[in-house]
């Protein structure tokens, strides 16, 4: 008889008791037995969020020492990832607080969920909840792909009853779908926020979420609107120029801390700032805006909005140019 679990996964919280899995300091990542409302996943790939992977990579370079080889740096990345999971029972970056998501195969479904969800053992899924709240065990790190923030592993993970997921579509490569689903909340929220005739500025326009948001924003603002893309490297700047979704393209850096005021300063009074990067500090954004007398409306990005997974995958189906770039980068 399987033990009865809490819908939101509080039964896996070790410390401190009484909190939800995301803010918890440590989760139980014992995969020998599952609770009755859990899904056990055989993990193939971790898709680390951009802010987290950038931080881990920079930390690894410091640990490896000046002039260290790429091989040595990747060994330090592995150590940091193993340590995150050893200390917390999940992969939550200890400095940024963010996680990512994963790709894997359903290994076992708890008795209380059987027949109540559209999954069966053997289905391939991407979890649409953060690794910062997902019980995870890493047995072996097989490959790190720093250019796309993905890490192939051998390991197990738990999806709680409240956790959302997407079945991997059959009309595109798995890792292509994974890269898009990782940021699915951003383009779906962009569609809700952007209106005809608006001027929209997108920081990080050449990244995963940025390219999808540029595509969606251009559709929504129409011919009388304007989309300004700000990218964070010469390569990503050229990438977004080539896609043609932006009317103007500039360069900046956005997947690191302290970019909040760039976004605020780009926004007129009564305008909307939508923060999606996991490097965003609410304190810096709100107090910084107050400090310069900026009357902007701030929205902290929620990685979930209804229908966001299918919405984002559909963008790749609609735009051959976008899909081609994503296939080159991530598939």
Rosetta blueprint (number, residue, H / E / L):
1 X L
2 X L
3 X L
4 X L
5 X L
6 X L
7 X L
8 X L
9 X L
10 X H
11 X H
12 X H
13 X E
14 X E
15 X E
16 X L
17 X L
18 X L
19 X L
20 X L
21 X L
22 X L
23 X L
24 X L
25 X L
26 X E
27 X E
28 X L
29 X L
30 X L
31 X L
32 X L
33 X L
34 X L
35 X L
36 X L
37 X L
38 X L
39 X E
40 X E
41 X E
42 X E
43 X E
44 X E
45 X E
46 X E
47 X E
48 X E
49 X L
50 X H
51 X H
52 X H
53 X H
54 X H
55 X H
56 X H
57 X H
58 X H
59 X H
60 X H
61 X H
62 X H
63 X H
64 X H
65 X L
66 X L
67 X L
68 X L
69 X L
70 X H
71 X H
72 X H
73 X H
74 X H
75 X H
76 X H
77 X H
78 X H
79 X H
80 X H
81 X H
82 X H
83 X H
84 X H
85 X H
86 X H
87 X H
88 X H
89 X L
90 X L
91 X L
92 X L
93 X L
94 X L
95 X L
96 X L
97 X L
98 X L
99 X L
100 X E
101 X E
102 X E
103 X E
104 X E
105 X E
106 X E
107 X E
108 X E
109 X E
110 X L
111 X L
112 X L
113 X L
114 X L
115 X L
116 X L
117 X L
118 X L
119 X L
120 X L
121 X L
122 X L
123 X L
124 X E
125 X E
126 X E
127 X E
128 X L
129 X L
130 X L
131 X H
132 X H
133 X H
134 X L
135 X L
136 X E
137 X E
138 X E
139 X E
140 X E
141 X E
142 X E
143 X E
144 X E
145 X E
146 X L
147 X L
148 X L
149 X L
150 X E
151 X E
152 X E
153 X E
154 X E
155 X E
156 X E
157 X E
158 X E
159 X E
160 X L
161 X L
162 X L
163 X L
164 X L
165 X E
166 X E
167 X E
168 X L
169 X L
170 X L
171 X L
172 X L
173 X L
174 X H
175 X H
176 X H
177 X H
178 X H
179 X H
180 X H
181 X H
182 X L
183 X L
184 X H
185 X H
186 X H
187 X H
188 X H
189 X H
190 X H
191 X H
192 X H
193 X H
194 X L
195 X L
196 X L
197 X L
198 X L
199 X E
200 X E
201 X E
202 X E
203 X E
204 X L
205 X L
206 X L
207 X L
208 X H
209 X H
210 X H
211 X H
212 X H
213 X H
214 X H
215 X H
216 X H
217 X H
218 X H
219 X H
220 X H
221 X H
222 X L
223 X L
224 X L
225 X L
226 X E
227 X E
228 X E
229 X E
230 X E
231 X E
232 X L
233 X L
234 X H
235 X H
236 X H
237 X H
238 X H
239 X H
240 X H
241 X H
242 X H
243 X H
244 X L
245 X L
246 X L
247 X L
248 X E
249 X E
250 X E
251 X E
252 X L
253 X L
254 X L
255 X L
256 X L
257 X L
258 X L
259 X L
260 X H
261 X H
262 X H
263 X H
264 X H
265 X H
266 X L
267 X L
268 X L
269 X L
270 X L
271 X L
272 X E
273 X E
274 X E
275 X E
276 X L
277 X L
278 X L
279 X L
280 X L
281 X L
282 X H
283 X H
284 X H
285 X H
286 X H
287 X H
288 X H
289 X H
290 X H
291 X H
292 X L
293 X L
294 X L
295 X L
296 X L
297 X E
298 X E
299 X E
300 X E
301 X L
302 X L
303 X L
304 X L
305 X L
306 X L
307 X L
308 X H
309 X H
310 X H
311 X H
312 X H
313 X H
314 X H
315 X H
316 X H
317 X H
318 X H
319 X L
320 X H
321 X H
322 X H
323 X H
324 X H
325 X H
326 X H
327 X H
328 X H
329 X H
330 X H
331 X L
